[in-house]
Amino acid sequence: MTGYRKAILIDATETQGGTPGTIRTVPAAGLLWTRNTHSMHDTSLPVALAFGSAAGLELPSEITVWTVEAEDIENFGETLTPAVRAALPRVVEQVMRQLDGDPSRSGPA
């Protein structure tokens, strides 16, 4: 992300009582600092951005995170669950609409 004014990230999330396949968007500043940290290798996006900023990296001033509610974020697999698979085209369409309205999408600053 270094050198870009804006960034869009897409990730899976699991919220208490969330419905699998639900799509949300949040600014990176609205994310929790961590869910659980067991080591220096287990960090959150806000912590990583804070470290990058402290290191003097030119990071985006606007970071939007699109999330898709997952059924299980603890176990890894090679396929998407049906709810996430069904949400994927919708989240891609919404991100593309966001990009189409953004004149700065052409590349780094």
C-alpha positions in Angstrom: 0.0 0.0 0.0 3.0 2.3 0.3 2.8 5.2 -2.1 -1.0 5.0 -2.6 -3.5 7.6 -1.4 -6.4 5.1 -1.0 -6.6 1.4 -0.4 -9.4 -1.1 -0.5 -9.1 -4.4 1.4 -11.5 -7.4 1.4 -11.5 -9.9 4.2 -13.6 -12.4 6.0 -14.9 -11.5 9.5 -16.8 -13.2 12.2 -19.0 -11.1 14.5 -21.2 -12.2 17.3 -24.6 -13.0 16.0 -23.6 -12.2 12.4 -25.3 -13.8 9.4 -22.8 -15.6 7.1 -22.6 -13.8 3.7 -23.4 -10.4 5.1 -21.3 -7.7 3.5 -20.1 -4.6 5.4 -17.7 -1.8 4.8 -15.8 0.0 7.5 -12.9 2.5 7.5 -9.7 1.0 8.8 -9.8 3.4 11.8 -13.0 1.7 12.9 -11.4 -1.8 13.2 -10.5 -3.2 16.6 -6.8 -3.2 17.4 -6.7 -6.9 18.0 -8.9 -9.9 18.6 -6.2 -11.9 20.2 -2.4 -11.6 20.1 -0.3 -14.6 20.9 3.0 -13.3 19.5 4.6 -10.5 17.6 3.6 -12.4 14.4 -0.1 -12.1 15.3 -1.2 -8.5 14.8 -4.1 -6.5 13.5 -4.3 -4.1 10.6 -4.4 -1.0 12.8 -1.3 -2.2 14.6 0.5 -2.9 11.3 -0.5 0.6 10.0 0.8 2.2 13.2 4.1 0.4 12.9 4.3 1.4 9.2 3.6 5.0 10.0 6.1 5.0 12.8 8.7 3.7 10.4 8.0 6.6 8.1 6.2 4.8 5.3 3.9 6.8 3.1 0.6 5.0 3.8 -2.8 5.6 2.3 -4.8 8.3 4.0 -8.0 6.5 3.3 -8.3 2.7 3.7 -11.7 1.1 3.3 -12.2 -2.5 4.5 -15.0 -4.6 2.9 -15.9 -7.6 5.0 -17.9 -10.7 4.3 -19.3 -12.5 7.4 -17.9 -16.0 7.5 -19.2 -19.0 9.3 -15.8 -20.0 10.7 -12.6 -18.0 10.6 -10.6 -20.4 12.7 -10.3 -23.3 10.3 -8.7 -23.0 6.9 -9.8 -24.8 3.8 -9.5 -24.6 0.0 -13.2 -23.8 -0.7 -15.6 -21.1 0.4 -18.7 -21.9 2.3 -21.9 -21.5 0.4 -22.9 -18.2 2.0 -19.5 -16.6 1.3 -19.4 -18.0 -2.2 -22.8 -16.4 -2.8 -21.7 -13.1 -1.4 -18.5 -12.9 -3.5 -20.0 -11.5 -6.7 -21.9 -8.9 -4.7 -18.9 -7.7 -2.8 -16.9 -7.5 -6.0 -19.7 -5.5 -7.7 -19.9 -3.1 -4.8 -16.1 -2.6 -4.7 -16.0 -2.0 -8.5 -18.8 0.6 -8.1 -16.8 2.3 -5.4 -13.8 2.3 -7.7 -15.8 3.6 -10.7 -16.7 6.7 -8.7 -13.1 7.3 -7.6 -10.9 9.4 -9.9 -7.8 8.5 -7.9 -8.0 4.8 -8.7 -5.5 5.0 -11.5 -2.4 4.3 -9.4 0.0 5.5 -6.8 0.2 9.2 -5.7 
